[in-house]
Every structure is written in C-alpha cells, then in structure tokens.
Amino acid sequence: MAARSVIALVSVAEVVAGDLADHLERRGHDVRAARQPWEAESLLSAKGIDVVVVGDSLSQAEGRDLLRRYGGEGGPDFILICRPTDLVDKVLALELGAADVVESPLNVRELA
C-alpha cells in the first residue's frame, strides 16, 4: 500500500479549511493545519509535507516567502489561493515555482 500524502493547509480561511480537510482526507490524504505564519514555519521545517496549500488569509508576500524557503527541488509542491484580481501575484508565484494558483473563493473540488 502506498504511503498517504501529507497536505499542509496554511492560513486557509476557517470557513473553507474544515470542508477542504474533510474533502482531502476522504480522498486518502493526511491533512495538517497551520493557522499562523509561525505555525507554518514549524510545520514545514519538520519536513514530511508533500503539498502546501497557502490560503489568502496570509498575505501574498508571506505566501511567496514560504514558497521561496520551502519549495523548489526536494521541497513540497505549493498551491496558492489568491484573490481574483491578483494577476501579478499569480504570475510571480508561478515564476517562483508554485505548482498552481487558484482563485478565491475556492471550490474544494478544485483540489483532489
């Protein structure tokens, strides 16, 4: 049996986080949550995270900073949730190596 992938939800809005965690767990993923930036630092520095979903509760600059420090070769894939008007932020995140950028409000079915 293959190991379950571990997904970190970082600063995902509380109204979405519960539904998203349930959705991902039903699809066989382990989910960890970090509501504050310092919690994300602790979670990501411990290793073992396969995918990081960064919510729009965190500023785009803070999300990109996490991507710079923990993403890239050997690091987890990053998916950033951003506001629909943030085209520049979307492009910057993708240029920095984000696996995807999805718009808020998020439909949990966008992530499997």
KETORKOL-186924 format. One record per atom (N, C-alpha, C, O): residue in one letter; x, y, z. Coordinates in steps of 0.001 Angstrom, whole numbers, plus 500000, padded with zeros to 6 digits. Example, Ala and Ser with C-alpha at 12.3 -4.5 7.8 and 13.67 -1.06 7.14 Angstrom:
<recs>
A513190494310507800A512300495500507800A513200496700507800A514236496681508465S512850497750507080S513670498940507140S512900500030507870S513409501138508039
</recs>
This chain:
<recs>
M500837498828500000M500000500000500000M500887501242500000M501852501316500760A500571502192499172A501353503419499074A501107504300500294A500022504301500876A502141505048500665A502006505970501790A501040507090501428A500967507522500278R500309507544502419R499375508654502203R500168509948502085R501099510183502855S499802510780501129S500475512068501011S499996512984502135S498857512894502595V500895513864502561V500604514786503654V500445516186503071V501341516696502399I499298516796503336I498989518117502806I498867519091503966I498132518842504922A499588520201503878A499523521250504893A498621522369504404A498808522891503305L497652522733505213L496799523881504926L497325525045505758L497254525016506986V497851526063505093V498471527194505776V497598528431505602V497379528892504482S497109528957506700S496293530181506704S495119530111505739S494788531095505077V494497528948505665V493285528798504861V492121529260505736V492022528865506897A491247530090505187A490119530637505944A489348529522506634A489110528459506061E488971529785507859E488302528770508678E487041528222508019E486734527038508160V486309529072507302V485070528619506655V485342527613505542V484455526842505178V486555527612505001V486927526692503922V487744525521504451V487628524404503947A488570525770505464A489540524775505932A488897523453506343A489411522389505998G487791523500507069G487137522266507509G486637521436506345G486879520231506285D485938522080505417D485435521361504238D486574520825503389D486508519701502892L487621521628503223L488762521210502410L489480520032503059L489831519071502375A489701520096504362A490359518989505067A489535517709504944A490086516643504669D488225517805505144D487357516628505003D487445516055503589D487568514843503410H487383516926502598H487451516513501189H488762515770500905H488759514708500282L489869516334501366L491179515722501108L491349514411501872L491896513449501333E490887514365503112E491002513134503902E490169512007503298E490595510852503309R488991512327502771R488164511302502115R488852510751500870R488540509644500432R489762511492500309R490492511045499128R491845510428499477R492685510219498601G492049510140500757G493218509383501167G494445510188501557G495540509631501628H494296511473501811H495429512309502205H495394512571503708H494322512626504312D496566512731504303D496663513213505679D496738514730505608D497436515276504753V496034515410506487V495982516870506448V496496517441507762V496111516992508841R497365518429507659R497873519192508801R497467520646508578R497353521094507437A497253521372509651A496843522770509514A497758523687510309A498203523353511407A498025524841509733A498781525902510395A498008527194510155A497897527652509018R497485527769511203R496661528977511052R497504530238511011R497128531216510366Q498645530225511694Q499506531405511791Q500828531146511069Q501241529994510934P501500532208510601P502787532026509910P503822531264510739P504555530437510195W503893531531512050W504881530829512871W504573529339512958W505492528526513054E503294528971512925E502927527558512918E503351526907511602E503777525752511582A503232527647510514A503647527137509203A505146526890509187A505605525872508669E505912527817509751E507370527651509818E507723526351510535E508556525580510059S507096526116511663S507359524912512448S506963523654511676S507715522681511640L505799523677511069L505289522529510319L506177522207509120L506515521045508892L506553523227508357L507326522997507136L508787522664507420L509399521907506666S509352523204508478S510752522899508782S510919521480509317S512026520942509303A509836520870509788A509892519497510296A509960518463509174A510186517282509438K509771518886507939K509791518012506755K508587517071506755K507766517100507672G508491516242505724G507416515267505631G506136515774504997G505155515035504919I506123517018504543I504943517583503891I505114517419502385I506168517746501839D504085516915501714D504143516718500264D503583517899499480D504117518264498432V502514518492499986V501856519609499305V501472520650500349V501000520312501435V501681521925500008V501295523033500875V500237523853500151V500463524313499031V499089524037500782V498041524912500248V498061526174501098V497755526135502290V498425527298500475V498524528572501189V497262529376500915V496968529714499768G496520529680501968G495272530417501835G495469531902501666G496561532425501889D494400532588501268D494504534023501057D494358534816502351D494310536046502314S494288534129503503S494338534829504788S495758535314505065S495963536258505828L496721534670504449L498122535064504541L498388536031503401L497863535843502303S499185537054503633S499472537986502544S500209537254501425S500909536272501670Q500045537737500206Q500723537105499068Q502236537138499258Q502925536194498871A502763538212499850A504206538299500096A504655537207501065A505698536586500859E503873536969502121E504222535911503076E504127534534502423E504958533665502685G503125534331501579G502991533067500861G504169532821499933G504703531714499872R504573533863499212R505738533730498318R507008533481499120R507889532750498668D507113534079500305D508284533861501148D508371532398501584D509454531812501567L507243531806501974L507236530375502313L507627529536501102L508381528571501229L507119529898499938L507440529189498697L508935529253498413L509542528240498064R509532530427498557R510981530580498323R511793529696499267R512744529036498848R511408529690500550R512205528978501551R512001527472501565R512946526724501816Y510785527018501300Y510497525595501471Y510143524863500182Y510141523632500164G509847525579499114G509505524941497846G510757524592497060G511859524562497609G510585524335495802G511731524023494951G512076522553494979G511342521730495526E513202522242494381E513628520852494256E513784520198495625E514495520707496492G513119519079495805G513180518359497067G512170518838498099G511971518187499125G511536519968497833G510549520505498771G509141520143498340G508940519537497288P508175520512499149P506784520209498797P506289521077497644P506825522155497389D505271520596496957D504593521415495952D503738522445496679D503191522170497747F503630523628496094F502834524705496684F501659525041495789F501807525165494573I500497525188496391I499306525693495711I498878526929496485I498615526852497685L498808528058495811L498424529298496463L497005529683496081L496615529595494916I496243530108497072I494894530625496844I495010532145496858I495534532720497812C494523532795495806C494636534252495763C493318534880495342C492415534210494842R493237536158495557R492053536907495142R492047537022493625R493112537081493009P490865537056493010P490770537073491539P491496538230490862P491891538106489702T491679539335491544T492302540496490908T493825540486490975T494465541394490446D494413539488491609D495855539469491843D496635538791490722D497379537845490983L496484539250489484L497168538632488349L498682538675488515L499360537685488239V499221539802488961V500670539919489148V501146538912490190V502176538264490005D500398538780491284D500770537813492318D500716536382491795D501560535558492148K499727536085490954K499637534749490351K500883534452489527K501492533391489667V501254535389488671V502413535197487798V503684535053488622V504502534176488343L503866535899489634L505057535805490488L505138534449491180L506206533839491231A504021533980491707A504016532685492396A504393531556491446A505172530674491807L503851531579490244L504186530539489262L505647530630488846L506305529604488675E506162531845488682E507576532008488329E508491531511489440E509593531036489168L508043531617490689L508837531136491823L508736529628492015L509441529058492848G507857528977491246G507784527523491308G506518526942491897G506462525739492150A505499527756492126A504236527206492633A503688526203491628A503765526419490419A503138525112492130A502534524106491253A501252524637490635A500914524293489502D500532525484491385D499287526051490869D498897527253491718D499333527404492859V498070528095491130V497470529229491831V495984529184491507V495599529227490339V495152529096492532V493707529039492323V493067530271492948V493588530846493904E491934530661492391E491274531873492854E490333531602494021E489727530536494133S490236532590494869S489277532594495957S487985533214495431S488059534170494659P486836532733495799P486587531652496746P486872530290496114P486583530050494942L487438529425496916L487868528110496464L486714527116496507L485983527040497494N486561526363495438N485664525214495433N486542524022495800N487520523747495104V486217523311496874V487093522240497358V487357521179496302V488360520470496384R486485521054495317R486696520057494267R487836520430493325R488261519610492510E488338521672493432E489485522062492615E490751521342493065E491712521236492303L490753520849494295L491906520130494844L491485518697495125L490456518464495759A492285517722494652A491893516323494865A492844515594495758A492648514409496031
</recs>
